């Protein structure tokens, strides 16, 4: 299936964030679109912030099962994930550029054809320099 133009999708994103011994859960049900170009899958949606701002998000899944989470907006981030690998990336904020490292201790990608849908699960830790920022669990489901 080659969906270069993109098809509408229902997106559900659940994120559990644990920082400083405190846990917060975030759940988003959003419209989005899925684009498949060659062996690469792009899932696009707009995350609604507490202040009402919309932040464009693209999740890129490559044929070698790596995932990139790209957030545009005031803070620009491109996090990369590969199963049990440390992946260094940049995080651009109004206060400057930071180098962050992700480590996905658990990662699973499951795609189905009819209807075209999928689930991406990533359990990861985030580090800045040598200090752990937090533990995260993200589950993204989409259905076209």
N, CA, C and O atoms as CSV, one atom per row, in Angstrom:
chain,resi,resn,atom,element,x,y,z
A,1,UNK,N,N,0.850,-1.181,0.000
A,1,UNK,CA,C,0.000,0.000,0.000
A,1,UNK,C,C,0.892,1.240,0.000
A,1,UNK,O,O,1.761,1.388,0.859
A,2,UNK,N,N,0.673,2.116,-0.957
A,2,UNK,CA,C,1.451,3.346,-1.056
A,2,UNK,C,C,0.495,4.527,-0.891
A,2,UNK,O,O,-0.225,4.874,-1.828
A,3,UNK,N,N,0.481,5.134,0.268
A,3,UNK,CA,C,-0.453,6.222,0.563
A,3,UNK,C,C,0.342,7.517,0.609
A,3,UNK,O,O,0.593,8.051,1.690
A,4,UNK,N,N,0.738,8.025,-0.543
A,4,UNK,CA,C,1.588,9.214,-0.573
A,4,UNK,C,C,0.820,10.489,-0.277
A,4,UNK,O,O,1.393,11.453,0.232
A,5,UNK,N,N,-0.481,10.507,-0.591
A,5,UNK,CA,C,-1.283,11.708,-0.371
A,5,UNK,C,C,-1.740,11.827,1.078
A,5,UNK,O,O,-2.064,12.920,1.542
A,6,UNK,N,N,-1.766,10.720,1.783
A,6,UNK,CA,C,-2.223,10.726,3.169
A,6,UNK,C,C,-3.697,10.401,3.248
A,6,UNK,O,O,-4.481,10.821,2.397
A,7,UNK,N,N,-4.074,9.651,4.272
A,7,UNK,CA,C,-5.480,9.336,4.495
A,7,UNK,C,C,-5.838,9.714,5.929
A,7,UNK,O,O,-5.007,9.600,6.831
A,8,UNK,N,N,-7.080,10.167,6.141
A,8,UNK,CA,C,-7.489,10.570,7.490
A,8,UNK,C,C,-7.410,9.390,8.458
A,8,UNK,O,O,-7.629,8.239,8.080
A,9,UNK,N,N,-7.094,9.701,9.704
A,9,UNK,CA,C,-6.974,8.663,10.728
A,9,UNK,C,C,-7.453,9.202,12.068
A,9,UNK,O,O,-7.387,10.402,12.336
A,10,UNK,N,N,-7.939,8.281,12.907
A,10,UNK,CA,C,-8.226,8.605,14.302
A,10,UNK,C,C,-6.977,8.243,15.087
A,10,UNK,O,O,-6.456,7.135,14.964
A,11,UNK,N,N,-6.503,9.173,15.887
A,11,UNK,CA,C,-5.261,8.979,16.648
A,11,UNK,C,C,-5.584,9.019,18.139
A,11,UNK,O,O,-6.297,9.906,18.608
A,12,UNK,N,N,-5.053,8.051,18.870
A,12,UNK,CA,C,-5.140,8.058,20.332
A,12,UNK,C,C,-3.718,7.954,20.860
A,12,UNK,O,O,-2.998,7.007,20.546
A,13,UNK,N,N,-3.318,8.939,21.668
A,13,UNK,CA,C,-1.977,8.950,22.250
A,13,UNK,C,C,-2.120,8.967,23.768
A,13,UNK,O,O,-2.785,9.833,24.335
A,14,UNK,N,N,-1.483,7.993,24.411
A,14,UNK,CA,C,-1.458,7.939,25.874
A,14,UNK,C,C,-0.004,7.993,26.308
A,14,UNK,O,O,0.823,7.207,25.846
A,15,UNK,N,N,0.300,8.921,27.194
A,15,UNK,CA,C,1.669,9.070,27.685
A,15,UNK,C,C,1.657,9.105,29.204
A,15,UNK,O,O,0.878,9.835,29.817
A,16,UNK,N,N,2.534,8.304,29.801
A,16,UNK,CA,C,2.724,8.325,31.249
A,16,UNK,C,C,4.118,8.873,31.495
A,16,UNK,O,O,5.104,8.332,30.993
A,17,UNK,N,N,4.197,9.950,32.271
A,17,UNK,CA,C,5.461,10.634,32.537
A,17,UNK,C,C,5.782,10.492,34.026
A,17,UNK,O,O,4.970,10.850,34.879
A,18,UNK,N,N,6.969,9.967,34.330
A,18,UNK,CA,C,7.413,9.874,35.724
A,18,UNK,C,C,8.685,10.691,35.877
A,18,UNK,O,O,9.724,10.359,35.306
A,19,UNK,N,N,8.592,11.775,36.661
A,19,UNK,CA,C,9.733,12.642,36.941
A,19,UNK,C,C,9.709,12.981,38.427
A,19,UNK,O,O,8.650,13.275,38.983
A,20,UNK,N,N,10.871,12.941,39.067
A,20,UNK,CA,C,10.985,13.292,40.487
A,20,UNK,C,C,9.954,12.557,41.347
A,20,UNK,O,O,9.311,13.164,42.204
A,21,UNK,N,N,9.798,11.258,41.118
A,21,UNK,CA,C,8.863,10.405,41.867
A,21,UNK,C,C,7.404,10.814,41.746
A,21,UNK,O,O,6.584,10.419,42.575
A,22,UNK,N,N,7.066,11.594,40.734
A,22,UNK,CA,C,5.670,11.965,40.472
A,22,UNK,C,C,5.298,11.486,39.079
A,22,UNK,O,O,6.091,11.579,38.141
A,23,UNK,N,N,4.064,10.965,38.956
A,23,UNK,CA,C,3.609,10.431,37.675
A,23,UNK,C,C,2.396,11.215,37.188
A,23,UNK,O,O,1.474,11.501,37.952
A,24,UNK,N,N,2.416,11.555,35.901
A,24,UNK,CA,C,1.287,12.233,35.260
A,24,UNK,C,C,0.894,11.443,34.025
A,24,UNK,O,O,1.749,10.913,33.315
A,25,UNK,N,N,-0.407,11.368,33.775
A,25,UNK,CA,C,-0.911,10.703,32.584
A,25,UNK,C,C,-1.526,11.733,31.648
A,25,UNK,O,O,-2.225,12.647,32.085
A,26,UNK,N,N,-1.258,11.575,30.364
A,26,UNK,CA,C,-1.824,12.442,29.332
A,26,UNK,C,C,-2.495,11.557,28.298
A,26,UNK,O,O,-1.916,10.563,27.860
A,27,UNK,N,N,-3.720,11.913,27.902
A,27,UNK,CA,C,-4.444,11.153,26.890
A,27,UNK,C,C,-4.999,12.137,25.866
A,27,UNK,O,O,-5.642,13.123,26.225
A,28,UNK,N,N,-4.747,11.859,24.591
A,28,UNK,CA,C,-5.250,12.691,23.503
A,28,UNK,C,C,-5.990,11.804,22.499
A,28,UNK,O,O,-5.459,10.781,22.067
A,29,UNK,N,N,-7.206,12.189,22.130
A,29,UNK,CA,C,-7.937,11.580,21.014
A,29,UNK,C,C,-8.032,12.669,19.963
A,29,UNK,O,O,-8.695,13.685,20.170
A,30,UNK,N,N,-7.367,12.458,18.835
A,30,UNK,CA,C,-7.228,13.530,17.859
A,30,UNK,C,C,-7.420,13.022,16.441
A,30,UNK,O,O,-7.154,11.856,16.150
A,31,UNK,N,N,-7.882,13.903,15.560
A,31,UNK,CA,C,-7.858,13.550,14.145
A,31,UNK,C,C,-6.438,13.738,13.615
A,31,UNK,O,O,-5.690,14.582,14.110
A,32,UNK,N,N,-6.083,12.965,12.628
A,32,UNK,CA,C,-4.763,13.115,12.034
A,32,UNK,C,C,-4.750,12.501,10.657
A,32,UNK,O,O,-5.797,12.287,10.047
A,33,UNK,N,N,-3.566,12.222,10.176
A,33,UNK,CA,C,-3.470,11.551,8.892
A,33,UNK,C,C,-2.252,10.640,8.884
A,33,UNK,O,O,-1.277,10.849,9.607
A,34,UNK,N,N,-2.348,9.618,8.037
A,34,UNK,CA,C,-1.287,8.633,7.881
A,34,UNK,C,C,-0.810,8.705,6.446
A,34,UNK,O,O,-1.610,8.719,5.510
A,35,UNK,N,N,0.501,8.751,6.285
A,35,UNK,CA,C,1.113,8.810,4.964
A,35,UNK,C,C,2.150,7.691,4.903
A,35,UNK,O,O,2.963,7.536,5.814
A,36,UNK,N,N,2.111,6.919,3.829
A,36,UNK,CA,C,3.114,5.860,3.658
A,36,UNK,C,C,3.852,6.123,2.364
A,36,UNK,O,O,3.259,6.149,1.285
A,37,UNK,N,N,5.160,6.318,2.486
A,37,UNK,CA,C,5.987,6.551,1.307
A,37,UNK,C,C,7.073,5.489,1.301
A,37,UNK,O,O,7.978,5.501,2.135
A,38,UNK,N,N,6.971,4.568,0.343
A,38,UNK,CA,C,7.921,3.464,0.308
A,38,UNK,C,C,7.745,2.617,1.563
A,38,UNK,O,O,6.641,2.160,1.856
A,39,UNK,N,N,8.833,2.407,2.305
A,39,UNK,CA,C,8.786,1.617,3.530
A,39,UNK,C,C,8.647,2.480,4.779
A,39,UNK,O,O,8.716,1.959,5.892
A,40,UNK,N,N,8.452,3.791,4.619
A,40,UNK,CA,C,8.384,4.693,5.767
A,40,UNK,C,C,6.954,5.148,5.992
A,40,UNK,O,O,6.251,5.530,5.056
A,41,UNK,N,N,6.536,5.100,7.249
A,41,UNK,CA,C,5.190,5.488,7.644
A,41,UNK,C,C,5.274,6.786,8.439
A,41,UNK,O,O,6.103,6.921,9.339
A,42,UNK,N,N,4.410,7.734,8.100
A,42,UNK,CA,C,4.332,9.012,8.816
A,42,UNK,C,C,2.930,9.136,9.410
A,42,UNK,O,O,1.934,8.957,8.708
A,43,UNK,N,N,2.860,9.438,10.688
A,43,UNK,CA,C,1.587,9.676,11.365
A,43,UNK,C,C,1.634,11.119,11.831
A,43,UNK,O,O,2.522,11.503,12.591
A,44,UNK,N,N,0.668,11.925,11.370
A,44,UNK,CA,C,0.689,13.357,11.692
A,44,UNK,C,C,-0.586,13.742,12.431
A,44,UNK,O,O,-1.683,13.287,12.106
A,45,UNK,N,N,-0.404,14.596,13.435
A,45,UNK,CA,C,-1.543,15.120,14.179
A,45,UNK,C,C,-1.117,16.403,14.879
A,45,UNK,O,O,0.064,16.750,14.908
A,46,UNK,N,N,-2.100,17.101,15.444
A,46,UNK,CA,C,-1.811,18.323,16.198
A,46,UNK,C,C,-2.194,18.089,17.648
A,46,UNK,O,O,-3.355,17.822,17.961
A,47,UNK,N,N,-1.197,18.193,18.539
A,47,UNK,CA,C,-1.415,18.029,19.968
A,47,UNK,C,C,-1.932,19.355,20.531
A,47,UNK,O,O,-1.389,20.416,20.225
A,48,UNK,N,N,-2.965,19.291,21.339
A,48,UNK,CA,C,-3.532,20.503,21.937
A,48,UNK,C,C,-2.912,20.696,23.320
A,48,UNK,O,O,-3.040,19.834,24.190
A,49,UNK,N,N,-2.249,21.820,23.514
A,49,UNK,CA,C,-1.611,22.138,24.791
A,49,UNK,C,C,-2.643,22.683,25.776
A,49,UNK,O,O,-3.718,23.119,25.364
A,50,UNK,N,N,-2.326,22.662,27.086
A,50,UNK,CA,C,-3.268,23.198,28.083
A,50,UNK,C,C,-3.685,24.649,27.815
A,50,UNK,O,O,-4.791,25.050,28.179
A,51,UNK,N,N,-2.809,25.438,27.181
A,51,UNK,CA,C,-3.148,26.837,26.881
A,51,UNK,C,C,-3.920,26.983,25.567
A,51,UNK,O,O,-4.197,28.099,25.128
A,52,UNK,N,N,-4.266,25.849,24.941
A,52,UNK,CA,C,-5.051,25.883,23.710
A,52,UNK,C,C,-4.230,25.900,22.435
A,52,UNK,O,O,-4.783,25.774,21.343
A,53,UNK,N,N,-2.904,26.055,22.556
A,53,UNK,CA,C,-2.051,26.061,21.359
A,53,UNK,C,C,-1.997,24.667,20.740
A,53,UNK,O,O,-2.035,23.655,21.440
A,54,UNK,N,N,-1.909,24.639,19.420
A,54,UNK,CA,C,-1.760,23.378,18.702
A,54,UNK,C,C,-0.303,23.201,18.319
A,54,UNK,O,O,0.317,24.106,17.761
A,55,UNK,N,N,0.242,22.021,18.626
A,55,UNK,CA,C,1.628,21.717,18.293
A,55,UNK,C,C,1.636,20.583,17.259
A,55,UNK,O,O,1.201,19.472,17.562
A,56,UNK,N,N,2.129,20.857,16.033
A,56,UNK,CA,C,2.208,19.801,15.029
A,56,UNK,C,C,3.185,18.702,15.458
A,56,UNK,O,O,4.307,18.979,15.882
A,57,UNK,N,N,2.734,17.456,15.340
A,57,UNK,CA,C,3.551,16.298,15.704
A,57,UNK,C,C,3.573,15.339,14.526
A,57,UNK,O,O,2.541,15.076,13.909
A,58,UNK,N,N,4.756,14.818,14.219
A,58,UNK,CA,C,4.904,13.773,13.213
A,58,UNK,C,C,5.639,12.609,13.856
A,58,UNK,O,O,6.691,12.788,14.470
A,59,UNK,N,N,5.077,11.415,13.710
A,59,UNK,CA,C,5.741,10.197,14.161
A,59,UNK,C,C,6.167,9.470,12.893
A,59,UNK,O,O,5.337,9.132,12.049
A,60,UNK,N,N,7.463,9.235,12.771
A,60,UNK,CA,C,8.023,8.590,11.579
A,60,UNK,C,C,8.504,7.191,11.974
A,60,UNK,O,O,9.309,7.039,12.893
A,61,UNK,N,N,7.998,6.171,11.267
A,61,UNK,CA,C,8.393,4.791,11.527
A,61,UNK,C,C,9.115,4.284,10.292
A,61,UNK,O,O,8.550,4.263,9.199
A,62,UNK,N,N,10.373,3.873,10.468
A,62,UNK,CA,C,11.172,3.410,9.336
A,62,UNK,C,C,11.144,1.885,9.243
A,62,UNK,O,O,10.732,1.202,10.180
A,63,UNK,N,N,11.585,1.370,8.107
A,63,UNK,CA,C,11.533,-0.076,7.867
A,63,UNK,C,C,12.427,-0.868,8.825
A,63,UNK,O,O,12.213,-2.065,9.017
A,64,UNK,N,N,13.425,-0.215,9.427
A,64,UNK,CA,C,14.286,-0.914,10.386
A,64,UNK,C,C,13.763,-0.771,11.821
A,64,UNK,O,O,14.502,-0.970,12.785
A,65,UNK,N,N,12.465,-0.420,11.947
A,65,UNK,CA,C,11.769,-0.314,13.233
A,65,UNK,C,C,12.312,0.771,14.142
A,65,UNK,O,O,12.216,0.662,15.364
A,66,UNK,N,N,12.879,1.812,13.562
A,66,UNK,CA,C,13.225,2.983,14.357
A,66,UNK,C,C,12.060,3.958,14.273
A,66,UNK,O,O,11.340,4.011,13.276
A,67,UNK,N,N,11.893,4.730,15.347
A,67,UNK,CA,C,10.805,5.695,15.420
A,67,UNK,C,C,11.391,7.057,15.725
A,67,UNK,O,O,12.280,7.190,16.566
A,68,UNK,N,N,10.887,8.072,15.033
A,68,UNK,CA,C,11.234,9.462,15.356
A,68,UNK,C,C,9.955,10.174,15.748
A,68,UNK,O,O,8.921,10.024,15.097
A,69,UNK,N,N,10.034,10.951,16.819
A,69,UNK,CA,C,8.927,11.780,17.259
A,69,UNK,C,C,9.369,13.219,17.035
A,69,UNK,O,O,10.295,13.703,17.687
A,70,UNK,N,N,8.695,13.904,16.103
A,70,UNK,CA,C,9.085,15.252,15.715
A,70,UNK,C,C,7.989,16.214,16.148
A,70,UNK,O,O,6.850,16.110,15.694
A,71,UNK,N,N,8.333,17.147,17.022
A,71,UNK,CA,C,7.374,18.158,17.487
A,71,UNK,C,C,7.863,19.512,17.021
A,71,UNK,O,O,9.016,19.883,17.241
A,72,UNK,N,N,6.964,20.252,16.369
A,72,UNK,CA,C,7.291,21.597,15.913
A,72,UNK,C,C,6.569,22.579,16.814
A,72,UNK,O,O,5.661,22.195,17.551
A,73,UNK,N,N,6.950,23.805,16.763
A,73,UNK,CA,C,6.318,24.813,17.596
A,73,UNK,C,C,7.387,25.647,18.270
A,73,UNK,O,O,8.519,25.731,17.792
A,74,UNK,N,N,7.020,26.268,19.390
A,74,UNK,CA,C,7.985,27.112,20.093
A,74,UNK,C,C,9.213,26.300,20.512
A,74,UNK,O,O,10.350,26.751,20.371
A,75,UNK,N,N,8.963,25.104,21.024
A,75,UNK,CA,C,10.063,24.181,21.330
A,75,UNK,C,C,10.065,23.126,20.228
A,75,UNK,O,O,9.045,22.484,19.978
A,76,UNK,N,N,11.206,22.948,19.570
A,76,UNK,CA,C,11.312,21.975,18.480
A,76,UNK,C,C,12.112,20.783,18.965
A,76,UNK,O,O,13.214,20.928,19.494
A,77,UNK,N,N,11.541,19.604,18.778
A,77,UNK,CA,C,12.198,18.414,19.274
A,77,UNK,C,C,12.104,17.312,18.226
A,77,UNK,O,O,11.092,17.162,17.542
A,78,UNK,N,N,13.167,16.562,18.121
A,78,UNK,CA,C,13.206,15.414,17.221
A,78,UNK,C,C,13.820,14.267,18.025
A,78,UNK,O,O,15.037,14.085,18.041
A,79,UNK,N,N,12.958,13.502,18.687
A,79,UNK,CA,C,13.458,12.381,19.489
A,79,UNK,C,C,13.504,11.136,18.619
A,79,UNK,O,O,12.591,10.873,17.836
A,80,UNK,N,N,14.569,10.385,18.767
A,80,UNK,CA,C,14.739,9.150,18.002
A,80,UNK,C,C,14.763,7.971,18.965
A,80,UNK,O,O,15.319,8.051,20.060
A,81,UNK,N,N,14.144,6.871,18.529
A,81,UNK,CA,C,14.076,5.671,19.353
A,81,UNK,C,C,14.478,4.448,18.546
A,81,UNK,O,O,14.038,4.259,17.412
A,82,UNK,N,N,15.322,3.623,19.151
A,82,UNK,CA,C,15.657,2.318,18.598
A,82,UNK,C,C,15.736,1.376,19.797
A,82,UNK,O,O,16.251,1.753,20.850
A,83,UNK,N,N,15.240,0.184,19.648
A,83,UNK,CA,C,15.143,-0.764,20.753
A,83,UNK,C,C,16.499,-0.996,21.418
A,83,UNK,O,O,17.457,-1.435,20.782
A,84,UNK,N,N,16.552,-0.692,22.699
A,84,UNK,CA,C,17.730,-0.877,23.550
A,84,UNK,C,C,18.996,-0.204,23.018
A,84,UNK,O,O,20.101,-0.729,23.152
A,85,UNK,N,N,18.805,0.978,22.408
A,85,UNK,CA,C,19.948,1.772,21.945
A,85,UNK,C,C,19.807,3.186,22.472
A,85,UNK,O,O,18.700,3.720,22.555
A,86,UNK,N,N,20.943,3.798,22.833
A,86,UNK,CA,C,20.925,5.208,23.209
A,86,UNK,C,C,20.947,6.020,21.925
A,86,UNK,O,O,21.799,5.817,21.060
A,87,UNK,N,N,19.998,6.944,21.813
A,87,UNK,CA,C,19.893,7.773,20.620
A,87,UNK,C,C,19.988,9.234,21.047
A,87,UNK,O,O,19.162,9.716,21.823
A,88,UNK,N,N,21.001,9.937,20.535
A,88,UNK,CA,C,21.207,11.344,20.889
A,88,UNK,C,C,20.457,12.227,19.902
A,88,UNK,O,O,20.401,11.936,18.707
A,89,UNK,N,N,19.886,13.303,20.413
A,89,UNK,CA,C,19.125,14.203,19.567
A,89,UNK,C,C,19.121,15.603,20.167
A,89,UNK,O,O,19.616,15.816,21.274
A,90,UNK,N,N,18.558,16.556,19.429
A,90,UNK,CA,C,18.559,17.936,19.911
A,90,UNK,C,C,17.147,18.380,20.278
A,90,UNK,O,O,16.158,17.862,19.758
A,91,UNK,N,N,17.080,19.334,21.169
A,91,UNK,CA,C,15.826,19.893,21.648
A,91,UNK,C,C,16.008,21.399,21.653
A,91,UNK,O,O,16.726,21.941,22.492
A,92,UNK,N,N,15.350,22.081,20.705
A,92,UNK,CA,C,15.519,23.524,20.570
A,92,UNK,C,C,14.387,24.240,21.289
A,92,UNK,O,O,13.216,24.020,20.978
A,93,UNK,N,N,14.726,25.094,22.247
A,93,UNK,CA,C,13.742,25.851,23.014
A,93,UNK,C,C,14.039,27.345,22.848
A,93,UNK,O,O,15.079,27.709,22.299
A,94,UNK,N,N,13.143,28.204,23.313
A,94,UNK,CA,C,13.436,29.643,23.277
A,94,UNK,C,C,14.658,29.995,24.131
A,94,UNK,O,O,15.232,31.073,23.978
A,95,UNK,N,N,15.057,29.086,25.032
A,95,UNK,CA,C,16.199,29.335,25.919
A,95,UNK,C,C,17.504,28.774,25.373
A,95,UNK,O,O,18.552,28.920,26.003
A,96,UNK,N,N,17.452,28.135,24.209
A,96,UNK,CA,C,18.669,27.590,23.620
A,96,UNK,C,C,18.496,26.131,23.218
A,96,UNK,O,O,17.421,25.547,23.356
A,97,UNK,N,N,19.590,25.563,22.716
A,97,UNK,CA,C,19.603,24.197,22.222
A,97,UNK,C,C,20.131,23.256,23.306
A,97,UNK,O,O,21.151,23.535,23.936
A,98,UNK,N,N,19.429,22.137,23.519
A,98,UNK,CA,C,19.861,21.125,24.476
A,98,UNK,C,C,20.063,19.813,23.742
A,98,UNK,O,O,19.345,19.508,22.790
A,99,UNK,N,N,21.035,19.045,24.182
A,99,UNK,CA,C,21.242,17.699,23.646
A,99,UNK,C,C,20.608,16.728,24.630
A,99,UNK,O,O,20.922,16.744,25.820
A,100,UNK,N,N,19.710,15.878,24.126
A,100,UNK,CA,C,19.070,14.885,24.977
A,100,UNK,C,C,19.321,13.496,24.397
A,100,UNK,O,O,19.588,13.340,23.205
A,101,UNK,N,N,19.231,12.495,25.265
A,101,UNK,CA,C,19.440,11.112,24.858
A,101,UNK,C,C,18.221,10.295,25.273
A,101,UNK,O,O,17.742,10.410,26.401
A,102,UNK,N,N,17.723,9.467,24.352
A,102,UNK,CA,C,16.636,8.555,24.675
A,102,UNK,C,C,17.197,7.144,24.746
A,102,UNK,O,O,18.162,6.807,24.060
A,103,UNK,N,N,16.575,6.328,25.588
A,103,UNK,CA,C,16.912,4.907,25.654
A,103,UNK,C,C,15.598,4.147,25.756
A,103,UNK,O,O,14.909,4.212,26.774
A,104,UNK,N,N,15.258,3.427,24.695
A,104,UNK,CA,C,14.007,2.666,24.659
A,104,UNK,C,C,14.260,1.268,25.196
A,104,UNK,O,O,14.869,0.429,24.533
A,105,UNK,N,N,13.774,1.031,26.427
A,105,UNK,CA,C,13.991,-0.293,27.017
A,105,UNK,C,C,12.941,-1.287,26.536
A,105,UNK,O,O,13.126,-2.499,26.644
A,106,UNK,N,N,11.835,-0.765,26.002
A,106,UNK,CA,C,10.799,-1.610,25.423
A,106,UNK,C,C,10.193,-0.859,24.250
A,106,UNK,O,O,9.914,0.335,24.347
A,107,UNK,N,N,9.990,-1.561,23.138
A,107,UNK,CA,C,9.459,-0.906,21.952
A,107,UNK,C,C,8.755,-1.953,21.104
A,107,UNK,O,O,9.306,-3.021,20.841
A,108,UNK,N,N,7.524,-1.639,20.674
A,108,UNK,CA,C,6.768,-2.595,19.864
A,108,UNK,C,C,5.945,-1.826,18.828
A,108,UNK,O,O,5.277,-0.843,19.151
A,109,UNK,N,N,6.005,-2.288,17.586
A,109,UNK,CA,C,5.243,-1.676,16.495
A,109,UNK,C,C,4.404,-2.779,15.861
A,109,UNK,O,O,4.933,-3.802,15.427
A,110,UNK,N,N,3.089,-2.562,15.812
A,110,UNK,CA,C,2.183,-3.554,15.233
A,110,UNK,C,C,1.287,-2.841,14.223
A,110,UNK,O,O,0.576,-1.900,14.579
A,111,UNK,N,N,1.318,-3.285,12.966
A,111,UNK,CA,C,0.518,-2.671,11.898
A,111,UNK,C,C,-0.419,-3.710,11.295
A,111,UNK,O,O,-0.066,-4.884,11.180
A,112,UNK,N,N,-1.622,-3.267,10.908
A,112,UNK,CA,C,-2.600,-4.139,10.256
A,112,UNK,C,C,-3.051,-3.482,8.958
A,112,UNK,O,O,-3.003,-2.259,8.821
A,113,UNK,N,N,-3.496,-4.317,7.990
A,113,UNK,CA,C,-3.895,-3.803,6.682
A,113,UNK,C,C,-5.354,-3.381,6.569
A,113,UNK,O,O,-5.635,-2.343,5.971
A,114,UNK,N,N,-6.292,-4.145,7.119
A,114,UNK,CA,C,-7.719,-3.860,6.906
A,114,UNK,C,C,-8.464,-3.796,8.208
A,114,UNK,O,O,-8.654,-4.842,8.828
A,115,UNK,N,N,-8.905,-2.637,8.675
A,115,UNK,CA,C,-8.516,-1.340,8.119
A,115,UNK,C,C,-7.059,-1.050,8.465
A,115,UNK,O,O,-6.510,-1.627,9.404
A,116,UNK,N,N,-6.435,-0.152,7.701
A,116,UNK,CA,C,-5.046,0.181,7.962
A,116,UNK,C,C,-4.989,0.842,9.332
A,116,UNK,O,O,-5.581,1.900,9.545
A,117,UNK,N,N,-4.272,0.210,10.261
A,117,UNK,CA,C,-4.227,0.682,11.646
A,117,UNK,C,C,-2.937,0.197,12.278
A,117,UNK,O,O,-2.202,-0.602,11.696
A,118,UNK,N,N,-2.675,0.693,13.479
A,118,UNK,CA,C,-1.471,0.243,14.161
A,118,UNK,C,C,-1.375,0.741,15.584
A,118,UNK,O,O,-2.091,1.648,16.008
A,119,UNK,N,N,-0.459,0.111,16.307
A,119,UNK,CA,C,-0.143,0.501,17.684
A,119,UNK,C,C,1.374,0.582,17.795
A,119,UNK,O,O,2.094,-0.334,17.396
A,120,UNK,N,N,1.844,1.697,18.346
A,120,UNK,CA,C,3.280,1.886,18.600
A,120,UNK,C,C,3.417,2.105,20.103
A,120,UNK,O,O,2.827,3.029,20.663
A,121,UNK,N,N,4.201,1.246,20.746
A,121,UNK,CA,C,4.432,1.342,22.188
A,121,UNK,C,C,5.922,1.561,22.422
A,121,UNK,O,O,6.753,0.807,21.915
A,122,UNK,N,N,6.257,2.598,23.194
A,122,UNK,CA,C,7.662,2.876,23.514
A,122,UNK,C,C,7.759,3.211,25.002
A,122,UNK,O,O,7.134,4.160,25.474
A,123,UNK,N,N,8.544,2.427,25.731
A,123,UNK,CA,C,8.889,2.729,27.123
A,123,UNK,C,C,10.333,3.207,27.093
A,123,UNK,O,O,11.232,2.467,26.692
A,124,UNK,N,N,10.552,4.444,27.518
A,124,UNK,CA,C,11.902,4.988,27.380
A,124,UNK,C,C,12.263,5.884,28.547
A,124,UNK,O,O,11.407,6.382,29.279
A,125,UNK,N,N,13.579,6.070,28.691
A,125,UNK,CA,C,14.078,7.056,29.649
A,125,UNK,C,C,14.716,8.179,28.846
A,125,UNK,O,O,15.214,7.978,27.739
A,126,UNK,N,N,14.686,9.373,29.442
A,126,UNK,CA,C,15.215,10.564,28.806
A,126,UNK,C,C,16.342,11.097,29.677
A,126,UNK,O,O,16.196,11.231,30.892
A,127,UNK,N,N,17.467,11.399,29.041
A,127,UNK,CA,C,18.641,11.888,29.773
A,127,UNK,C,C,19.117,13.197,29.169
A,127,UNK,O,O,19.071,13.389,27.954
A,128,UNK,N,N,19.574,14.092,30.030
A,128,UNK,CA,C,20.203,15.320,29.583
A,128,UNK,C,C,21.583,15.326,30.233
A,128,UNK,O,O,21.706,15.272,31.457
A,129,UNK,N,N,22.604,15.392,29.409
A,129,UNK,CA,C,23.982,15.158,29.839
A,129,UNK,C,C,23.996,13.759,30.457
A,129,UNK,O,O,23.570,12.816,29.789
A,130,UNK,N,N,24.453,13.577,31.668
A,130,UNK,CA,C,24.450,12.241,32.265
A,130,UNK,C,C,23.344,12.074,33.298
A,130,UNK,O,O,23.337,11.106,34.059
A,131,UNK,N,N,22.415,13.015,33.323
A,131,UNK,CA,C,21.373,12.990,34.337
A,131,UNK,C,C,20.046,12.535,33.744
A,131,UNK,O,O,19.627,13.012,32.689
A,132,UNK,N,N,19.387,11.598,34.439
A,132,UNK,CA,C,18.088,11.122,33.973
A,132,UNK,C,C,17.019,12.170,34.263
A,132,UNK,O,O,16.879,12.633,35.395
A,133,UNK,N,N,16.260,12.543,33.215
A,133,UNK,CA,C,15.189,13.512,33.336
A,133,UNK,C,C,13.910,12.819,33.810
A,133,UNK,O,O,13.161,13.362,34.622
A,134,UNK,N,N,13.673,11.602,33.287
A,134,UNK,CA,C,12.463,10.881,33.667
A,134,UNK,C,C,12.278,9.602,32.881
A,134,UNK,O,O,13.055,9.262,31.989
A,135,UNK,N,N,11.202,8.900,33.253
A,135,UNK,CA,C,10.784,7.666,32.574
A,135,UNK,C,C,9.464,7.947,31.880
A,135,UNK,O,O,8.608,8.643,32.427
A,136,UNK,N,N,9.295,7.414,30.685
A,136,UNK,CA,C,8.115,7.709,29.883
A,136,UNK,C,C,7.569,6.428,29.266
A,136,UNK,O,O,8.324,5.529,28.894
A,137,UNK,N,N,6.249,6.360,29.164
A,137,UNK,CA,C,5.592,5.277,28.436
A,137,UNK,C,C,4.636,5.941,27.455
A,137,UNK,O,O,3.765,6.714,27.852
A,138,UNK,N,N,4.801,5.638,26.183
A,138,UNK,CA,C,3.944,6.217,25.160
A,138,UNK,C,C,3.283,5.104,24.365
A,138,UNK,O,O,3.948,4.170,23.916
A,139,UNK,N,N,1.964,5.209,24.192
A,139,UNK,CA,C,1.224,4.289,23.346
A,139,UNK,C,C,0.457,5.123,22.331
A,139,UNK,O,O,-0.382,5.941,22.708
A,140,UNK,N,N,0.737,4.923,21.047
A,140,UNK,CA,C,0.045,5.633,19.983
A,140,UNK,C,C,-0.727,4.617,19.174
A,140,UNK,O,O,-0.150,3.660,18.656
A,141,UNK,N,N,-2.046,4.821,19.061
A,141,UNK,CA,C,-2.883,3.954,18.241
A,141,UNK,C,C,-3.483,4.787,17.121
A,141,UNK,O,O,-3.878,5.933,17.335
A,142,UNK,N,N,-3.552,4.210,15.921
A,142,UNK,CA,C,-4.227,4.923,14.827
A,142,UNK,C,C,-5.083,3.941,14.040
A,142,UNK,O,O,-4.753,2.763,13.903
A,143,UNK,N,N,-6.197,4.467,13.524
A,143,UNK,CA,C,-7.090,3.688,12.668
A,143,UNK,C,C,-7.536,4.589,11.522
A,143,UNK,O,O,-7.935,5.734,11.734
A,144,UNK,N,N,-7.464,4.059,10.316
A,144,UNK,CA,C,-7.890,4.845,9.155
A,144,UNK,C,C,-9.304,4.451,8.757
A,144,UNK,O,O,-9.851,4.997,7.800
